[in-house]
Amino acid sequence: MKQKTTVFKSVRAMTVAAMLVTMSVVIGFFCKTYLNYVNGLFRITFENLPIIMSGLLFGPVVGGFVGAASDLVSYLLSPQTYPPNLIVTLGAAVVGIVSGVMAKYAVKKRGTAQIIVSGAAAHIMGSMIIKTIGLYQFYGILVLWRIPLYIVIASLEILVICFLFSRNNFRRLIEKL
């Protein structure tokens, strides 16, 4: 018996999306704890990797949901005492939305080109532009140092996603979705 939902298409897709949210939160928590420099200004994190994958796998709506949910859950689990930065949350959602839009409409043929274009566009829009604007209020002009850092992080995340999609076992799992 296959149960249908409206946005996620199936219970299996909803479960995988929830797992991607969890992966993003755990990766973000680890990176924010151990790879955080200058009070968060230089933070090496790979929490966008599951968000980009959600956009690639399920499209822009689920990708945006996974991005926003990941950021909000990360905020709730952090020891921060200030209110959430909704511009940063929007940036996380845009990472998922842009990766989904690019994969679904711009580069329809699955493969390395789709992953590279989707991942790069998602990082440029979400991480390098929107999140940087959101963090400007805390760090001022120093926040611009995030841009070259995220060029490196985006490249590494795209390489990891390309590697995953090149594995036969991973492709078989994806086909079941």
C-alpha positions as CSV (number, residue, x, y, z in Angstrom):
1,M,0.0,0.0,0.0
2,K,1.6,3.3,-1.1
3,Q,0.5,6.3,0.8
4,K,0.5,9.7,-1.0
5,T,1.1,13.1,0.4
6,T,0.8,16.4,-1.5
7,V,4.3,18.0,-1.4
8,F,6.5,15.0,-0.8
9,K,4.8,12.6,-3.3
10,S,5.2,9.6,-0.9
11,V,5.9,8.7,2.7
12,R,9.3,7.3,1.6
13,A,10.2,10.7,0.1
14,M,9.1,12.5,3.3
15,T,11.2,10.1,5.4
16,V,14.3,10.7,3.2
17,A,13.7,14.5,3.4
18,A,13.5,14.2,7.2
19,M,16.7,12.2,7.2
20,L,18.4,14.9,5.1
21,V,17.2,17.6,7.6
22,T,18.8,15.5,10.4
23,M,22.0,15.0,8.5
24,S,22.3,18.8,7.9
25,V,21.7,19.5,11.6
26,V,24.2,17.0,12.8
27,I,26.9,18.1,10.2
28,G,26.2,21.7,11.1
29,F,26.4,21.0,14.9
30,F,29.7,19.2,14.5
31,C,31.2,21.9,12.2
32,K,29.9,24.8,14.4
33,T,31.5,23.1,17.4
34,Y,34.9,22.1,16.0
35,L,35.5,24.1,12.9
36,N,34.4,27.6,14.1
37,Y,36.9,30.4,14.1
38,V,36.6,34.1,15.1
39,N,33.2,33.7,16.8
40,G,31.5,32.2,13.7
41,L,32.9,34.6,11.1
42,F,35.0,31.8,9.6
43,R,33.1,28.6,10.0
44,I,33.9,25.6,7.8
45,T,30.7,23.7,7.5
46,F,29.2,21.2,5.1
47,E,25.6,21.5,6.3
48,N,24.4,22.6,2.8
49,L,25.4,19.2,1.3
50,P,22.1,17.4,2.4
51,I,20.1,20.5,1.4
52,I,21.5,20.5,-2.1
53,M,20.9,16.8,-2.4
54,S,17.2,17.3,-1.4
55,G,16.8,19.8,-4.1
56,L,18.4,17.5,-6.7
57,L,16.4,14.5,-5.6
58,F,13.0,16.0,-4.9
59,G,12.8,19.4,-6.5
60,P,12.6,23.0,-5.3
61,V,9.7,22.8,-2.9
62,V,11.1,19.9,-0.8
63,G,14.6,21.4,-1.1
64,G,13.4,24.7,0.3
65,F,11.6,22.9,3.1
66,V,14.7,20.9,4.0
67,G,16.8,24.0,4.0
68,A,14.5,26.1,6.2
69,A,13.8,23.2,8.6
70,S,17.5,22.4,8.9
71,D,18.3,26.0,9.8
72,L,15.5,26.3,12.3
73,V,16.2,23.0,14.0
74,S,19.9,23.9,14.2
75,Y,18.9,27.2,15.9
76,L,16.7,25.4,18.4
77,L,19.5,23.0,19.4
78,S,22.1,25.7,19.7
79,P,22.9,27.6,22.9
80,Q,22.2,31.0,21.3
81,T,20.2,33.5,23.3
82,Y,19.3,35.8,20.5
83,P,16.4,35.4,18.1
84,P,16.9,33.4,14.9
85,N,18.2,35.3,11.9
86,L,15.4,34.8,9.4
87,I,17.6,36.1,6.5
88,V,20.0,33.3,7.2
89,T,17.0,30.9,7.3
90,L,15.9,32.3,4.0
91,G,19.4,31.7,2.6
92,A,19.3,28.0,3.7
93,A,15.9,27.6,2.0
94,V,17.2,29.3,-1.1
95,V,20.0,26.8,-1.3
96,G,17.4,24.0,-1.6
97,I,15.1,25.9,-3.8
98,V,17.8,26.9,-6.3
99,S,19.4,23.5,-6.4
100,G,15.9,22.0,-7.2
101,V,15.1,24.6,-9.8
102,M,18.4,24.2,-11.6
103,A,18.2,20.4,-11.5
104,K,14.5,20.3,-12.6
105,Y,14.4,23.1,-15.2
106,A,17.9,24.3,-16.2
107,V,19.9,21.1,-16.6
108,K,17.4,18.3,-16.9
109,K,19.8,15.5,-17.9
110,R,21.1,13.8,-14.8
111,G,24.8,13.7,-14.3
112,T,27.8,15.7,-13.3
113,A,26.9,18.8,-15.2
114,Q,23.5,18.9,-13.4
115,I,25.2,18.5,-10.0
116,I,27.8,21.2,-10.7
117,V,25.4,23.8,-12.0
118,S,22.8,23.1,-9.3
119,G,25.3,23.1,-6.5
120,A,27.2,26.2,-7.7
121,A,24.0,28.3,-8.3
122,A,22.6,27.2,-4.9
123,H,25.8,28.3,-3.1
124,I,26.1,31.5,-4.9
125,M,22.5,32.6,-4.2
126,G,22.0,31.1,-0.8
127,S,25.4,31.0,1.0
128,M,27.4,33.7,-0.7
129,I,24.7,36.4,-1.2
130,I,21.7,35.9,1.1
131,K,23.4,34.4,4.2
132,T,26.2,37.0,3.8
133,I,23.6,39.8,3.9
134,G,22.0,38.2,6.9
135,L,25.3,38.0,8.8
136,Y,26.4,41.5,7.9
137,Q,24.6,42.9,10.9
138,F,26.8,40.9,13.2
139,Y,30.2,41.1,11.5
140,G,30.1,44.1,9.2
141,I,32.4,44.2,6.2
142,L,34.4,41.3,7.6
143,V,31.6,39.0,6.5
144,L,32.9,39.3,2.9
145,W,35.6,36.9,3.8
146,R,32.9,34.2,3.7
147,I,32.7,34.4,-0.1
148,P,36.1,32.9,-0.9
149,L,35.7,30.4,1.9
150,Y,32.4,29.3,0.4
151,I,33.9,28.9,-3.0
152,V,36.2,26.2,-1.5
153,I,33.3,24.7,0.6
154,A,31.0,24.6,-2.4
155,S,33.6,22.9,-4.5
156,L,34.2,20.2,-1.9
157,E,30.4,19.7,-1.4
158,I,29.9,19.4,-5.2
159,L,32.8,16.9,-5.4
160,V,31.2,14.8,-2.6
161,I,27.8,14.8,-4.3
162,C,29.4,13.9,-7.7
163,F,31.2,11.0,-6.0
164,L,28.0,9.7,-4.3
165,F,26.0,9.8,-7.5
166,S,28.8,8.0,-9.4
167,R,28.4,5.0,-7.0
168,N,26.2,2.2,-8.3
169,N,24.8,1.4,-4.9
170,F,23.8,5.0,-4.2
171,R,22.1,5.3,-7.6
172,R,20.1,2.1,-6.9
173,L,18.9,3.6,-3.6
174,I,18.0,6.9,-5.4
175,E,16.0,5.1,-8.1
176,K,13.7,3.6,-5.4
177,L,12.7,7.1,-4.4
